[in-house]
Every structure is written in structure tokens, then in C-alpha cells.
């Protein structure tokens, strides 16, 4: 797969997952585990994008978002 296409897919998939996470949590629909799972998935996708694009500040931030996703899922079980 073309590197530019891979970057775009990772970037926008991560963004879409983060938006879905935000809406699920903000609307308080009871899908908390799904929401935090989406946060974790978003952090992975954007983290991979950050590595490819050498955006290390964004990569560092994604470690914290991924951690928040894991903590959120664990606390609900």
C-alpha cells in the first residue's frame, strides 16, 4: 500500500474513532466500555501515524490517551 494512503487512513480512522468516543461518553448512552475502547483504538492509529510522520509530540500524547482508554475499560469491569 502506498505510504501516503496508509498515513491518511491511519490519521482519519484515528480521528473518526476519537470523535465516536467523545460522542458516546458525552451523550451518556451507557456505552462506556465501547467508548473507551474507541479511545484506545484511536490512540493506536494516531500513534502509528505519528511514528510514520515523525510527529513525536503527538506520539507522546497518544501514550496518555491509550492509557486513559485502558483505565476506562478496566474500571468498568
Order of alpha helices (4+ residues) and beta strands (2+ residues): alpha-alpha-alpha
